[in-house]
Amino acid sequence: MVTIRPSQPSDLNKLQTLFERFVRSADWLPPGSDKESDFAKTSEGERVFVAVSESDQLIGAVSVWEPESFIHCLFVDPDYQGQGVGTQLLESLAPWLSFPWKLKCLATNHRAIQFYRRRGWKKLETGTSDHGTYFLLWREAAAVSTD
């Protein structure tokens, strides 16, 4: 069983380690992206929620810029991907985060694009960042997963 809860200051080191591991495993990121893996800086001013396993291991996180209902980061320990953790993190936002939700997803991250599409996200526009082409995705209401 996975528990989703607000991040606590005591989670910071574990979050940083998990974020670095996730970035290193992300073959869709351009070379050198691991140099920008300071999670505290990346999520500054955002609400952060963590997924914790039964053995009290931090296995995923989501960070949200609440004023714009913008999901900035969603990442899951590579060993736990494909087990519903990302879906649980997203679903935990529904009771308090107003719709529509938005996020940016790099066009090279095909697995994530499919993940979001299966959960009702739509492509709103395309843009370019330092990491390459991205899609701005949008979800207007809670959707049922087709997994």
Summary of the structure (lengths in Angstrom):
residues: 147
radius of gyration: 14.4
end to end distance: 17.9
largest distance: 40.5
contacts: 398
relative contact order: 0.15
helix: 32%
strand: 32%
